[in-house]
Each structure stands twice: as structure tokens, then as C-alpha cells.
Amino acid sequence: MSLNFIGWLNGITALGVFFFSFLFGLFFAIKSRKKESNLLLFLGLIYIFAALIYTGDVLDFFTIISTETNINNSSGFIGLMNWIWFPGAVLCAMYVGVILITPKRKWYIFSPYLVLGIIFEFFLFFDPMGTIEQPYPSPLGSDLINDNLVLTSISGIAALIFLLSIFIFMGFGFLRKGIQSTGAIRRKFFFLSSGAFIYIIGAVLDGLFLPGIHLIFVRSAMVFSAWLFYFGLR
């Protein structure tokens, strides 16, 4: 069975997010060396990890194109391959937020999330099938394998805590810092706040809803958020 319209849309947008996020991540990492900015390095790591979250989708997409059927996912490795990178992305994001908002308390705030990331990975590895729903499309080859965290699982609960924390701490935290600041610093915090809001909302919409035409706008916005973060940190 060949890909249907939504399948092509799902695959192409996943490939786009993978490629451009990885490209931007490398760009930010190179810029960090030139500007001697650790925050730009962590921004680069955020988007490299964010790109790798789509690794399984890209592999499934190319498998369908070449064989007209989905990749063999009987072991659940597609979901594992995608979600293993999630803590890396959110922990780097939290570190950037903590450094910019409350640098003197960075380890008090960051340490619990580091532990939460370890818990996420532990349950992901030891119970991947109970942690991630990843049904084959019907008919086979018509779409990519859709992998979503089981929100009632330990890893699912940890992911919700991560996303909600970034949304509140970075989104509203940067917004508050922007309101309290003036001039160029004010503008930078507004860029950071907008980037956080756009990426988290996009990630939630991408993860909770079945693939559809909205993927064009959602995944494009997620990639665009990279520039908002860059303008806020450069």
C-alpha cells in the first residue's frame, strides 16, 4: 500500500522538522563557539535533540517509500528511538531558562528535573510497550506509525510535568522578565517567551492529535521558534 495524502504530509513534515532542527542546532552550536556563549550551545543541543525525536518517523517514511509497507516495529523500537531524546531536549531548555531567570538558584531548580529525566528514561527502557502507544496504520503503508506516550504511565506523567514546567517557567517567566526590563533586554525576553510558547503548544498539538493538515502549520511553527530563541540569546 502506498502512502495516502495524510501519510505523505506526515512524512514530509517530519523530515522537514528533522532536517531543519538539526541544521539550526548545528548552526547555533557553531555560533556559540564564535561568540563564546554557553547558552547558544545549549540552544543548539535543544534543537539537535528535538530533531532526533523524529528519527523513527523519518526511518518509517523512507521504509514505506522503498517497500510500500511500514518498518517492522514488533519490538516497539520506533517509539523508543523517538522518545529517548525527549529528556535531553527539555533538560537543556530548562537549564537555559534557569540560567536566565534564577541563576543563583539554578541547581535547586534544575536538579529535580534531572532526576525526573532519569525516571523517564528508566521506565521508557524497561516498559516501552506500556509507555508508548504505537499502532500500525490501517492499511499498512498508508501512513507512518503514530507513537504517543501513554499519559497515565510514569514516563507520560513525567513528560507532562516537563512540558507544563517549560510552558510556565520559561513562557511566563521570560514574559515577566521582559515586562520588568527595558530596551534591547526587554525585546530579547519577549523573543524567548514567544519561542517557548510556540514550541510547547506545537509539541502538544503534534503529540496529542492524529496527523492531519494541521501538521503543516504546527511543525513549521516549531521550526520557526528556533529563530525566536536565537534572537533572544544572541
C-alpha positions, 0 to 999 in steps of 0.5 A: 500500500502506498502512502495516502495524502495524510501519510505523505504530509506526515512524512514530509513534515517530519523530515522537514522538522528533522532536517531543519532542527538539526541544521539550526542546532548545528548552526547555533552550536557553531555560533556559540563557539564564535561568540563564546556563549554557553547558552547558544550551545545549549540552544543548539543541543535543544534543537539537535535533540528535538530533531532526533525525536523524529528519527523513527518517523523519518526511518518509517517514511523512507521504509514505506517509500522503498517497500510500500509497507511500514518498518517492522516495529514488533519490538516497539523500537520506533517509539523508543528511538523517538522518545529517548531524546525527549529528556535531553531536549527539555533538560537543556531548555530548562537549564537555559531558562534557569540560567536566565531567570534564577541563576543563583538558584539554578541547581535547586531548580534544575536538579529535580528535573534531572532526576525526573529525566532519569525516571523517564528514561528508566521506565521508557527502557524497561516498559516501552510497550506500556509507555508508548502507544504505537499502532500500525496504520490501517492499511499498512503503508498508508501512513507512518506509525503514530507513537504517543506516550501513554499519559497515565504511565510514569514516563507520560506523567513525567513528560507532562510535568516537563512540558507544563514546567517549560510552558510556565517557567520559561513562557511566563517567566521570560514574559515577566522578565521582559515586562520588568526590563527595558530596551534591547533586554526587554525585546530579547525576553519577549523573543524567548517567551514567544519561542517557548510558547510556540514550541510547547503548544506545537509539541502538544498539538503534534503529540496529542492529535492524529496527523492531519493538515494541521501538521503543516502549520504546527511543525513549521511553527516549531521550526520557526521558534528556533529563530525566536530563541536565537534572537533572544540569546544572541 
